[in-house]
Amino acid sequence: MSLAFDEYGTPFIIMKDQESKSRLSGIEAVRSHIVAAKAVSQTLRTSLGPRGMDKMMVNPDGDVTITNDGATILTMMDVTHQIAKLMVELSKSQDDEIGDGTTGVVVLAGALLEYAEGLLDKGIHPIRIADGFEMAMQISLRHLDKIAEKFQVDKDEKEKLIKVAMTTLGSKIVSKCHRQMAEIAVEAVLSVADFERRDVDFELIKVTSKEGGKLEESQLYKGVLIDKDFSHPQMPKKVKDAKLAILTCPFEPPKPKTKHKLDVASVEDFQKLREYEKKKFEEMVRQVKEADATVVICQWGFDDEANHLLLQNELPAVRWVGGPEIELIAIATGGRIVPRFSELTPDKLGKAGMVRELYFGTTKDRMLVIEECQNTKAVTIFIRGGNKMIIEEAKRSMHDALCVVRNLVKDNRIVYGGGACEIACSIAVAEAADNVSSLEQYAVRAFADALDSIPMALAENSGYNPIESVAEVKSKQLEKGLSSLGIDCLGYGTNDMKEMNIIETLIGKKQQLSLATQLVRMILKIDDIRISGPPM
């Protein structure tokens, strides 16, 4: 691209390869953006709610992923349009910040753009529409604060937290055992939560898995679970009151750091070399024993000779333990990671009440669990499943549940799900629109209508008549003044989400509204786009 001037001094732009580029500007550019965003939104709409449909994603390598998690679907979708990529980022932002509501935020953004398109047809300027949406969003956020309820987040009273986690898991593949999964998520978060700072360190929660077995066999370990076993089959399978030496140095003779050459010309030379190695191995084992360690956790491997010496000295050992696991073991047991054998001292040992091996079925797979640790704030969630697809989806579901419980520790205000809070906000925004005297009134009313798209999608995915269902619930909310009335997706026979314990976090719902509105404002303000390649 270069700048030139005509004979009158007026500047104009010369585009390189202009004949192979396409340019959209003005309202046509905005319409193009809206069409792309609506396409993404419609793809996710059928996955919303407990009766939402799953999507099967196949990557170029042929690996299959089945999920209804919005962020996962969009991440794996091969989108090329620039605005569609923004929708992917929108869902990812919701997932990173809140963990739940990744589908709903995209559906809401798509609905806002759909209604914005109708306002553009009426000749309203995109900036006026964006300002109206911003005004309506502020009204909605204030109304959410008004209808939100508080409940006590207490270590001794877990039932309410479990109900919130069950709401998150109700639409996932783990729904058949979502009570158990919710209990695991709540117990894990409460174990590591810092209630004084109102924060949860997710680094202390490790989620691991093993194929085989049933989802119901998943459980929480108050400690660290690693996919390793003791290095020798004759080592004890259970060590009580273990003192752990956590090493990042290998059981092998030290290597010179300079260029060197060693000639072994005779049997005597070989014997001397072998004696030197054995002496070094014995010295390393002696240093570990002198430090009073009863279990060795080593980041690197060691050969059969070192392994045999460890067995002879009754020193159970684990080799090839990864860096993250090493750090988690050190945190959990209160030990120090030791880089050299000479630095190993009794005060650097970690302490655990039990180190034992777990066995699985007929496959003879083994894992090592370190329990009753000095720092009880490190926990491991162990997920079982029939195949890799189920396990991966269960992991994503557990992540959502952990995030929701974490959010309640940070802000313990809740609203009711099933589209109840969206309908309540829709009513409030529609009423407030009457007091807006400017042109933005149309955009505020459109925002209220767009909010109804969430409960309508829930009703549609549950097999109900969407317009009739939402109209009925809205009239009941207006009549009774109850903001907890929503769509009865699961057929319980009541529209009161309070009775059904369908609870969502206030912080998550507010984030959803804010992110969707901000993205729509951004899209409406883009009025020029150049696309390389053949004209559209």
N, C-alpha and C positions, 0 to 999 in steps of 0.2 A: 504494500500500500504506500502511495506517495501523494504529496500535496502539490497541486499546480494552480496556476492563475490564468484566467481567460484575458482577452484583450481589454476588458474594463477593470481588471484588477480583482475580480470576484474569485475567491478560492474554490476549488473543487477537488475531489479525491479520485485518484486513479487506482483502481483495484487490480492487483496482479491476477492474471487468469480470470478476468471478470466474466468471460462467457461461460465458465464452468462453475460459477458460484450462483447461489440463490439468495435473495434478500427479501425479508419480510419486514414491514414496518407498520406503525400505527395500530389500529384496531385489529387488522388481519394477523399481526404478530401475536397479540394478546389472545385472539381466538385459537391460534395454533397451539399456544401453550396450554390453554384450557382443555383442548381436545386430548392432548397427550396426558395431562394429569388425570382427566376423567377416565381414560383407558386403564391406567394403573389402579385407580380407586375401584373401578368396577370389577377388576380381577380379584381384589381382596374382599369385596363386599360380601361375597357368599361364604367367607370364612369367619364372619363375625359371630360371636356368641357361643353358647354351649351346644347349639345344634348346627353350628357352622360346618361347612364341608372342608375336608383336607385337600391339600394340593400335592401332587407328585412331581418332584423336580429331578431331572436327570442331567448330570453334568457331562462334559465332553468325554470323560473317562468311563462313562456308563454307570457311575455310582448313583444310587437312587436315594432320595430323601423324601419322606412323607411327613408333612407338617401343616399346621394351620396357624403357626406363629408368623405374624405379619412381617417382622424384621427379617426372619430367615427366608421367607418367600421372596421378598424384594431383593435381598442380597444375592440370592441365587439366580434371579431373573436376569436375562441378558438384555438390558435396556440400553438403547443408543441415543434416544432423544434427551436433550439437555434438561428439559423440565421433568421428565420421568426420573432422571437421576436425582433431581432435587427431592422428589417424593421418596426415593430410597433413603436419602440422607435424613429426611424428616422422620421416617420410621426408626432409623438407627439412633437418632438423637433421643427419641422417646425411650428406646430400649436401654441406652447407656445411662440415662438420667433416672428413669423410673423403673424400667424392667418390664412393665405391663402396659397394655393399651396401645401396642404397636399397630394393630389392625385398625382400631377405632380412630386413631389420629389421621390415618390416610383416608379412611372413608369420610370423615368429617371435612377434611381439606377438599376432597373431590366434590362433596355436596356444596360447599361454599362456592367453588369455582363454577359449578353447574348453575347455581342461582345468579352468580355474577354475570354469566353469559346472557341470561335473560334480561338483566338490567342494561347490559351493553346494547342489546337489541332495541331497547327503549330510548337509546341515545344518551344515557348517563355516562359521564366521563369516568374512566377507571380510577382516578385519584379520589373522586367523590365516593365511589363504591368502597375503596380501601379504607377511607376515613370512617364511613358508616360501619364497616365491619369492626374496626378498632373500637368504636364507641359501643357497639353491641357486646364485644368481648369483655370490656370493662364492666358493663352491666351484669353479664353472666358471672364474672369472677366475684363480684360483690354479692350476688345472690347465692353463690355456692358457699361463701363464708357465712351467710345468714342461715342456710338450711343445714349446715354441717353439724354433726354431733360429736361429742367427745366420749371416749371410753378409756378406762384405765389400762395401761400397758404394764402388767405386773408379772414377775417371774412365777408367782404362786397362782395366778389366775390366767391360764393359757387358753381357755375355751374360746373367748372372743377372737383372739389372734388366729386360732385354728380355723374359725369360720371365715375370716377374711382370706386366709390362704386357700381355703376350699373354693371360694368364689373364683380365685385366679385359676385354679386347676380344673374347674368344672368343664371348661371347653377343650381341655387337652386330652391327649391319648391316655393319660394316667387316671382318667376320671373314674374308672372302676375301683381304684384303690386310693382315691384322692384324699380321704380322711387320713389314712396312714402317711401319705406323702406330705400332707399339710402339717401333721404332728412333727414329722422329721424336720421340716423347714423351720417351724417355730422353735423347736428345741435347739436347733443349730444356731439360730440367730440370737436367742436369749443366752446361750452359753458364751458367746463372744461379745455381746453387746456391752457398751460402756454407757450406763444410764446417766452418769454425771455429765458427760459431754454430749449425750443423746446421739451416739454414733455407733456404727457397726463396721468393724474391719473385716472385709471379705477375704483378705489374705489369710486369715486364720481358719477359713472354711474351705476344705478341699473336697471336691466332688470327683469320685472315681467310680469305675464300673467294671463289670466282668460279664461277658456274654454267657448265656445259659441261665436256667432257673426262671423264676416268675418275678414280676414286678413286686408282688407281695413280700418277696424275700429281701427287698431293699431295707437297709437299716442305717442308724446313726451310731458311729463309734466316737466315744469321748477320748480321742487320741489321734494317732496317725496310722493310716493304712497304706502300705506300699506294695506294689506288685512284684515282690521279691520273696525269696525264702532263704533259709540258712544255707551257707555255701557247701556244707557237707551233709549227706543224708544221715550220718550217725550222730550229728550234733543234736542236743536236746530240742524238742519241739516247743517247750514252754520254759521260760525263765522268770521267776518271781523276784521282786525287789531288784530289778536290773539296774546296773550302773553302766551307762552307755558312753563308749569312747567314739566320738564323731570325727572321723578322719577324712581329710582331703588329700592325703599322701598315700601312695601305693605301697603294698607289702612287696618290695623288690629292692635289690641293691641300688644305691645311688648311681646315677649316670654322670660321668664327667661332662662339664659344660664346654670343654675344648675339643678340637679335632684330635682324635687319638686312634691308635692301631694296636691290636692285641693279637699276637701270634701264639696259637696253641700248637706246638710242634711235637709234643710227646704226651704219653698217658699221664706222666707226672704233672705236666702243666695243667691238664684238664682236671686232675684230682685237686690241685691247689685252687683252681677257679671254683670248683664245686664246694670245697671246704669254705672258701671265702663267702660264697653265696649263703651257705648253711649258717655260717657264723652271723652274717647280717640278719638273716631271718630270725634266728634265735634271739638276737639282741633286740629286734623290734618287738617280738612277742613278750620278751622279758620287761621291756619298758611299759608295755600295755598292762601286764600283770602287776607290776610295781605300783602303777597308778590306781590299782584296786578295781579295774574295769571288769565287768562280767559279760558284756556284749560289745562287739565291735561293729560299727556302721562305717563302711568304707565307700568313698565315692568312686574309687577305681577298682580294677580287678586284681587278683593275685593268682599265681600258678598253683599247681597241685601240691608242690612241696610246702609252700607257705600254708596252704589249706590243711595239709596233714599235720603240720606243727601246731596250728591253732586247735585242731581236734585233740591232739595229744595233751595239750596244756589246758583242756576243758574250757576253751574260750570260743563260744558261739560267735559266728561272724556273718555279716551280710555284705555282698559286694555289688558293684555297679549300681549304686543308689544315685539317682539323678540329683542335680543341684537344687531344684525347688523342694524336693522331698527332704534333702539334707537340712535345708534352712528351716522347714516346718518341724522336723524332728528336734532341732536345736531349740526352737521357740517353745515347743510343747514340753520338752523334758528339762528345760532350764540349763542345757549344756552349752559348751562353747565349741565352735568348729575349729579343729586343730590342724594346722598345715604341715607340722613336722613332728615326728615321734619324740624328739628331744624336748618339745614344749608341752608334752602331755603331763598334766598333774591332776591329783584327785579333785581339786576344786573346779576343774573344767569338764567333769563328767556330768552327763545328763542322768536324771533319775526317773524311773517308771515302775509302777507297781507290777506290771505284767508285760512280757513280750512273748507272743505266741504265734504259731502258724495256723492259718485257716485252710481247710480242704473243701473242694467243690466237686460233688457228684462223682461220676465215673471217669471224668477226664483227668483226675489227679492234679488239677491246677492248684497252686498254693499261693497264698499271700501272707504277708506279715503284718500283724497289728500290734501297735505299741499303746497300751492303755494305762489308765490311772496315773497320768503324767503329773508332774509337779505344777505345770501351768495348764489348768483345765480348760483354758480358753481356746485351745486348738482342737478342732473337731473334724471328722471326715464323714461325708455322706457316701455310702456305698450303694450303688444302684445295680440291680440285676434286671435282665430282660432276655427274651427269647432270641433276639437277633440284634444286629448293630443298629438298624433303623429305629427300633423301639427304644433302645438305650439312648441314642442321640436325642430323640424327641423327649424322652423322660428327663434328660439333663437340661434341655431348654426349658421345660416346664418347671423343674426345680429351681432354675435360675430366676424365673419370673416370681415364684412364690417367695424365695429368699429376699428378692428386691422389695416386694410389697410389704413383708413383715419389717424389713429394715426401714422402709419409709414411715411405718407407724411408730417405730422407736423415735425417729426424728420429729415427726408431727403426728400426734395421735388423733387427729380429726378425721372423720369418715363421712361419706355420703352413700346413698343406696344405688345399687346397680340396676341391671335390667332396663336401662334407658330412663329410669325414674328421675335422675338429676338433670338429664338433658331435656326431658319434658318440662320439668319445673323451671329451668332456665329459659326455655322457649316461651313459656307463658309470661315470665317476668320481662323478657326482652320485647315481646309483642305489646305488652302494656306500656312499657317505657317508650315505644316508638310513637305513641300518640302525643307525647310531649316534645318530640323533635320537630321543629318547625321548618327546618331546611330540607334540601334535597336528599340529605343522608337518611331521611326517614325510610325511603325505599330500601336502602341497603340494610338498615336495622331490621326491617320486617323480613327481608330475605335471609338474614342471619338466623332469625327465629325459626323460619321454615327449614333452614339447613340443619338446625339442631335436631329436628324431628327425623332426620334421615337415619340416625343411630337406632332409635327404637323401631323404626320401620324396617330396617335391615334385620334386626333381631326377630321381629314378628314374621317377616318373609322367610327367614331361614328356619323358623320353627313350624312352618306350614300353615300359618294363619293368614288372614286377609290383612295386609299391612295397614292400609288406610283406615279400615274399620277398627282394628285393634288399637291403633294410636289415638284415634278420635275418642274411643270409649275411655281409655285411660286418662286422656287429657280432660275430658268432661268430669271424671271422678275427682281428679286433682283439684279442679276449679270448684267443684261442689263441696268436697270435704276438707280442702285446704291441706291435704297430706302430700308432702313431697316424696314420700317413700313408695308411691304407687308406680309400678312399671309393667313391663311385658312378662307374662307368665310363660317363659320359654320352656320350662321343664314340665308343665302341665300339673302343677301342684293344686290348682283350683283356687288360687288367690293371687291378686295383683300386688299385694303388700310385700315389698321386698324386705321389710323389717321382720315380718313373720318367717320369711324363707331364709333369713340370714344371708342375703345377697348384698355384700358390703364391699365398697371400694374406698381407696384412700383419697382424701381431699387433695393432697399434694399431686397425686397422679392425674386426677381429673383436671385440675387447673393447668398443669403442664400441657395436657392434651389440647385444651382450648387455646392456650397461648401459642404453642408451636404451630398448630394448624392455621391460625389467623395470621401469624407472622409470615408463613410461607405464601399464603394467598396474597397478602399485601405485596410481597416481593414479586410474585408472578404478574400481578396486575400492573406493576410499575415498569415492566420490561416491554418496550414498544418497538424495539429494533433488533433484528437478529440476522446474522449472515451465516450461511451454511455452506461449507466446502462441498464440492462434488456436483453432480447433475442437479438441475433445478427441480424443486419439489413439484 
